Each structure stands twice: as C-alpha cells, then as structure tokens.
C-alpha cells in the first residue's frame, strides 16, 4: 500500500463570490453566485494528493463552529485521514473570501485566520505519533512560527522528507532551514528576498540561492510564464511553461503543484521527474474551475506525460 503523506497547514472555509464588477467605495454589488468549499493549504493539498491517487493525512485546526464540523467531515469523505484535526474552543474557523469578477482569471482574496492562528508553543507535542514512520511531510508557513518549527523538527526527528511552502518567507526562522529538504517560495517571496518590486529570472535565481545559503537543500519556484526553477547545491534547472489555449482558473494551481511534487517524491521519483509531474498537474488544473474540479486525474496526467521519456510509469 502507498505510504501516506502528512500535510501540516491551514484549514479554511472558502466563500467564493462571483461578481459582475468590482464594487467601488460605499457601493453594493449583488453576487451572481456564491459557493462554499473547504479550502486552506492543508485541505487543498491533501485532497489533491488523494485525487491524484495517493494517500494523505492532515494536521490542522478548525473552529468551534458549524464550519469546523463541515470541513472535517468533508475532508474525511474525500479520503483524507483527519485524526490530526483539532477544534480550537471558542475560536471561529479560518475563512477565505474569494472575489471573482467575470472575465478575470485572478481573483482577489481576503483571509481571516481564525483557528489557524491559535497554536501556542508545545501544542503539536500530542501529535508526535502522526510523524512516526512518516516518509514525507508537507508543511505550510501560513501557520504560526511555533507550529511550523515544531512540525519540521518532529518530521526530521523521525526521518521524514520535508517540503516547506515558505510563504511568507520573512516569517521563517533561520534555524528552521537545515530541517527542510525542499523549500518552495512564491513570486512575492522572491521580491522580499531580493528587495525588487517585480521578480524576473535573474532575481528569482538570486532568491533561490539565498534560501540554499540559509541551509535548505533544494529550492523550487513555480514561476509564472517561465515555468519552474529548481536550485540545488550543484545546479540550476529550468522547466519551460507549456502554452495553454484557454486558462479558466489559476487559483490553487500552486497547491496542486506542491501536492503532486510531494506525491511523486513519496513514490520514489527523482527530483527532476517529480517536478515534471507536478508542473503537468498544475498546468492541467488551470483548464478547470473550482478547488476539487481543478485537480487532474491520475489517468489524465499519464496521458499528458506519456511521451515524456523522463516520466516514470509508476506514476
């Protein structure tokens, strides 16, 4: 049986509002449609891993409310191991409001952390058993620093391969980097690390080099039109971005990339092959709308990558 990946991160109730136009000051706009869906880094990535044919567990917090119960049951119904989900008493669940305007690919987002921000030092100690014997652990830096540090420390103590979604990178303690096998910043992190207003290929390489100097073994950036940049102690690699005829929804493709990368590595793929697999999953996801609908099936990925000699049949 395939080994289960542990995803440590946020669990949010996503409220998507489909708007005809962006409201102006003091203006009221009636939404054309409203959708509720379980969201958050741990939620998205664990469900993506399951839909891609893997096994996933979640470590995270929900609020003492109906949303918390709904999200936990939703993840359980989608095949995710929810033993690591706890309820923060007297605290609301995290929420993310997604404003989608007709004709625009990129939505605007408003985030309320709620229970996700309720961690205190030592809170993860009771979940050490979730890390025992774990081959792969994915951690999101959207949680408080104490939780991120404890999760990474426990993962390495039990010999796990650790992938860390670094955003926001300025919050990462420097002592954490040596515990990380792969650090995954985003384009905003590139600007933070280099002091530039707009990232380009040169500044992206500089940012990844900085992360390696801090102790990470590998740094990977999913970088817009230029595809994927991979930095190791020995080399820089670039995977070009294929052209897509019509992109419907880019929101969430980074989470799908991270889930697919972790899944491929968990199955024994080499780094470059795993990155190809992850890039293909993220690429295909943009042709669909909605968190769950975006994730391509394992069969769709196999078909997409069939002619790629680097791609392993075990995926």
For each residue, the residues with C-beta under 8 A, 3 or more apart:
1: 55
2: 53 54 55 266 267
3: 55 134 135 136 266
4: 54 55 56 57 81 134
5: 46 49 54 55 56 57 135 136 137 138 262 263 266
6: 56 57 58 59 84 130 131 134 136 137 138 155 160
7: 41 42 45 46 49 56 57 58 59 137 138 140 259
8: 42 58 59 60 84 137 138 139 140 143 147 148 151
9: 40 41 42 43 45 58 59 60 138 139 140 142 143 165
10: 40 41 42 43 60 94 113 116 140 142 143
11: 38 40 42 43 58 60 61 62 71 75 85 93 94 115 116
12: 38 39 40 43 71 93 94 95 96 111 114 116
13: 36 37 38 39 67 70 71 93 94 95 96
14: 35 36 37 38 39 40 95 96 98 291
15: 34 35 36 95 96 97 98
16: 33 34 35 36 37 98 100 107
17: 31 33 34 97 98 99 100
18: 31 32 33 34 35 100 102
19: 22 23 29 31 32 99 100 101 102
20: 29 30 32 101 102
21: 29 101 102
22: 19 29 99 101 108
23: 19 27 28 29
24: 27
25:
26:
27: 23 24
28: 23
29: 19 20 21 22 23
30: 20
31: 17 18 19 34
32: 18 19 20 102
33: 16 17 18
34: 15 16 17 18 31
35: 14 15 16 18 290
36: 13 14 15 16
37: 13 14 16 290 291 292
38: 11 12 13 14 43 47 70 71 74 75 291
39: 12 13 14 43 44 96 291
40: 9 10 11 12 14 43 44 60 94 96 116 142
41: 7 9 10 44 45 140 142 165 255
42: 7 8 9 10 11 45 46 58 59 60 140
43: 9 10 11 12 38 39 40 46 47 58 60 71 75
44: 39 40 41 47 48 252 255 256 259 291
45: 7 9 41 42 48 49 56 138 140 255 256 258 259 262
46: 5 7 42 43 49 50 56 57 58 75 80 259
47: 38 43 44 50 51 56 75 78 80 291 292 295
48: 44 45 51 52 255 256 259 260 281 295
49: 5 7 45 46 52 54 55 56 259 260 262 263
50: 46 47 53 54 55 56 78 79 80
51: 47 48 78 292 295 297
52: 48 49 259 260 263 281 295 296 297 298 301
53: 2 50 263 298
54: 2 4 5 49 50 263 266 267
55: 1 2 3 4 5 49 50 79 81
56: 4 5 6 7 45 46 47 49 50 79 80 81
57: 4 5 6 7 46 80 81 82 83 84 130
58: 6 7 8 9 11 42 43 46 75 80 81 82 84 85
59: 6 7 8 9 42 84 85 124 127 130 151
60: 8 9 10 11 40 42 43 84 85 116 143
61: 11 85 86 87 88 115 116 118 119
62: 11 67 68 69 71 72 85 86 87 88 93 94 115
63: 67 68 87 88 91 92 93 94 114 115
64: 68 87 88 89 90 91 92
65: 68 69 92 93
66: 69 70
67: 13 62 63 70 71 92 93 95
68: 62 63 64 65 71 72 87 93 115
69: 62 65 66 72 73
70: 13 38 66 67 73 74
71: 11 12 13 38 43 62 67 68 74 75 93
72: 62 68 69 75 76 82 85
73: 69 70 76 77
74: 38 70 71 77 78
75: 11 38 43 46 47 58 71 72 78 80 82 85
76: 72 73 80 82
77: 73 74
78: 47 50 51 74 75 292
79: 50 55 56
80: 46 47 50 56 57 58 75 76
81: 4 55 56 57 58 84
82: 57 58 72 75 76 85
83: 57 130
84: 6 8 57 58 59 60 81 127 130
85: 11 58 59 60 61 62 72 75 82
86: 61 62
87: 61 62 63 64 68 115
88: 61 62 63 64 91 114 115 118
89: 64
90: 64
91: 63 64 88 114 115 118
92: 63 64 65 67 95 112 114 115
93: 11 12 13 62 63 65 67 68 71 114 115
94: 10 11 12 13 40 62 63 111 112 113 114 115 116 117
95: 12 13 14 15 67 92 111 112 114
96: 12 13 14 15 39 40 109 110 111 112
97: 15 17 109 110 111 112
98: 14 15 16 17 107 108 109 251
99: 17 19 22 107 108 109 110
100: 16 17 18 19 104 107
101: 19 20 21 22 104 107
102: 18 19 20 21 32
103:
104: 100 101 107
105: 247 248 249 250
106: 250 251
107: 16 98 99 100 101 104 251
108: 22 98 99
109: 96 97 98 99
110: 96 97 99
111: 12 94 95 96 97
112: 92 94 95 96 97
113: 10 94 116 117 142
114: 12 63 88 91 92 93 94 95 117 118
115: 11 61 62 63 68 87 88 91 92 93 94 118
116: 10 11 12 40 60 61 94 113 142 143
117: 94 113 114 143 144
118: 61 88 91 114 115
119: 61 123 124 143 144 146 147
120: 123 146
121: 146 150
122: 125 146 150
123: 119 120 126 146 147 150
124: 59 119 127 128 147 150 151 154
125: 122 128 150
126: 123
127: 59 84 124 130 131
128: 124 125 131 132 154
129: 132
130: 6 57 59 83 84 127 134
131: 6 127 128 134 137 151 154 155 157 158 160
132: 128 129 158
133: 158
134: 3 4 6 130 131 137 155 158 160
135: 3 5 160 161 266
136: 3 5 6 160 161 163 262 265 266
137: 5 6 7 8 131 134 151 155 160 161 162 163
138: 5 6 7 8 9 45 162 163 164 165 258 259 262
139: 8 9 143 148 151 152 155 162 163 164 165
140: 7 8 9 10 41 42 45 143 148 164 165
141: 148 164 165 166 167 168 169 171 172
142: 9 10 40 41 113 116 165 167
143: 8 9 10 60 116 117 119 139 140 147 148 151
144: 117 119 147 148
145: 148 149 171 172 173
146: 119 120 121 122 123 149 150
147: 8 119 123 124 143 144 150 151
148: 8 139 140 141 143 144 145 151 152 164 172 176
149: 145 146 152 153 173 175 176
150: 121 122 123 124 125 146 147 153 154
151: 8 59 124 131 137 139 143 147 148 154 155
152: 139 148 149 155 156 162 164 176 179 180
153: 149 150 156 157 179
154: 124 128 131 150 151 157 158
155: 6 131 134 137 139 151 152 158 160 162 179
156: 152 153 159 160 162 179
157: 131 153 154
158: 131 132 133 134 154 155
159: 156
160: 6 131 134 135 136 137 155 156
161: 135 136 137 181 265 266
162: 137 138 139 152 155 156 179 180 181 182
163: 136 137 138 139 180 181 182 184 258 261 262 265
164: 138 139 140 141 148 152 172 176 180 182 183 184 216
165: 9 41 138 139 140 141 142 184 258
166: 141 169 172 183 184 185 186 189 211
167: 141 142 185 186 188 189
168: 141 171 188 189 192
169: 141 166 172 185 189 192 193 211
170: 192
171: 141 145 168
172: 141 145 148 164 166 169 176 177
173: 145 149 176
174: 177 214 215
175: 149 178
176: 148 149 152 164 172 173 179 180
177: 172 174 180 183 211 214 215 216
178: 175 215 216
179: 152 153 155 156 162 176
180: 152 162 163 164 176 177 183 215 216 217
181: 161 162 163 216 217 218
182: 162 163 164 216 217 218 219 220 261
183: 164 166 177 180 211 216 218 219 220
184: 163 164 165 166 219 220 221 222 258 261
185: 166 167 169 189 190 193 207 208 211 219 221
186: 166 167 189 190 221 222 254
187: 190 191 199 204 221 223 224
188: 167 168 191 192
189: 166 167 168 169 185 186 192 193 207
190: 185 186 187 193 194 196 199 203 204 207 221
191: 187 188 194 195 196 197 198 199 203
192: 168 169 170 188 189 195
193: 169 185 189 190 206 207 210 211
194: 190 191 199 203 206 207 210
195: 191 192
196: 190 191 199 200 203
197: 191
198: 191
199: 187 190 191 194 196 203 204 207 223
200: 196 203 204
201: 204 205 223 226 229
202: 205 206
203: 190 191 194 196 199 200 206 207
204: 187 190 199 200 201 207 208 221 223 226 229
205: 201 202 208 209 229 231 236
206: 193 194 202 203 209 210
207: 185 189 190 193 194 199 203 204 210 211 219 221
208: 185 204 205 211 212 219 220 221 229 231 236
209: 205 206 212 213 231
210: 193 194 206 207 213 214
211: 166 169 177 183 185 193 207 208 214 216 219 231
212: 208 209 215 216 217 218 219 231 232 233
213: 209 210
214: 174 177 210 211
215: 174 177 178 180 212
216: 164 177 178 180 181 182 183 211 212 219
217: 180 181 182 212 232 233
218: 181 182 183 212 230 231 232 271
219: 182 183 184 185 207 208 211 212 216 230 231
220: 182 183 184 208 228 229 230 231 261 275
221: 184 185 186 187 190 204 207 208 228 229
222: 184 186 227 228 253 254 257 279 282
223: 187 199 201 204 226 227 228 229
224: 187 241
225: 241
226: 201 204 223 229 238 240 241
227: 222 223 238 239 240 241 279
228: 220 221 222 223 238 239 241 275 278 279
229: 201 204 205 208 220 221 223 226 236 237 238
230: 218 219 220 236 237 238 239 271 272 275
231: 205 208 209 211 212 218 219 220 235 236 237
232: 212 217 218 235 237 271
233: 212 217
234:
235: 231 232
236: 205 208 229 230 231
237: 229 230 231 232 272 275
238: 226 227 228 229 230
239: 227 228 230 275 276 279
240: 226 227
241: 224 225 226 227 228 279 283
242: 283
243:
244: 247 283 286 287
245:
246: 287
247: 105 244 250 286 287
248: 105 286 287 288 289
249: 105 252 285 286 288 289 290 294
250: 105 106 247 253 286
251: 98 106 107
252: 44 249 255 256 285 291 294
253: 222 250 256 257 282 283 285 286 294
254: 186 222 257 258 282
255: 41 44 45 48 252 258 259
256: 44 45 48 252 253 259 260 281 282 285 294 295
257: 222 253 254 260 261 278 279 281 282
258: 45 138 163 165 184 254 255 261 262 278
259: 7 44 45 46 48 49 52 138 255 256 262 263 281
260: 48 49 52 256 257 263 264 277 278 280 281 282 301
261: 163 182 184 220 257 258 264 265 274 275 277 278
262: 5 45 49 136 138 163 258 259 265 266
263: 5 49 52 53 54 259 260 266 267 277
264: 260 261 267 269 273 274 277 278 315
265: 136 161 163 261 262 268 269 271 274
266: 2 3 5 54 135 136 161 262 263
267: 2 54 263 264 314 315
268: 265 314
269: 264 265 273 274 277 312 314 315
270: 273 274
271: 218 230 232 265 274 275
272: 230 237 275 276 310
273: 264 269 270 276 277 310 311 312
274: 261 264 265 269 270 271 277 278
275: 220 228 230 237 239 261 271 272 278 279
276: 239 272 273 279 280 305 308 310 311
277: 260 261 263 264 269 273 274 280 281 301 305 311 315
278: 228 257 258 260 261 264 274 275 281 282
279: 222 227 228 239 241 257 275 276 282 283
280: 260 276 277 283 284 296 301 304 305
281: 48 52 256 257 259 260 277 278 284 285 295 296 301
282: 222 253 254 256 257 260 278 279 285 286
283: 241 242 244 253 279 280 286 304
284: 280 281 287 296 300 301 304
285: 249 252 253 256 281 282 288 294 295 296
286: 244 247 248 249 250 253 282 283 294
287: 244 246 247 248 284
288: 248 249 285 293 294
289: 248 249 293 294
290: 35 37 249 293 294
291: 14 37 38 39 44 47 252 294
292: 37 47 51 78 295
293: 288 289 290
294: 249 252 253 256 285 286 288 289 290 291
295: 47 48 51 52 256 281 285 292
296: 52 280 281 284 285 300 301 304
297: 51 52 300 301
298: 52 53 301 302 315
299: 302 303
300: 284 296 297 303 304
301: 52 260 277 280 281 284 296 297 298 304 305 315
302: 298 299 305 306 315
303: 299 300 306
304: 280 283 284 296 300 301
305: 276 277 280 301 302 308 311 315
306: 302 303 311
307:
308: 276 305 311
309:
310: 272 273 276
311: 273 276 277 305 306 308 315
312: 269 273 315
313:
314: 267 268 269
315: 264 267 269 277 298 301 302 305 311 312
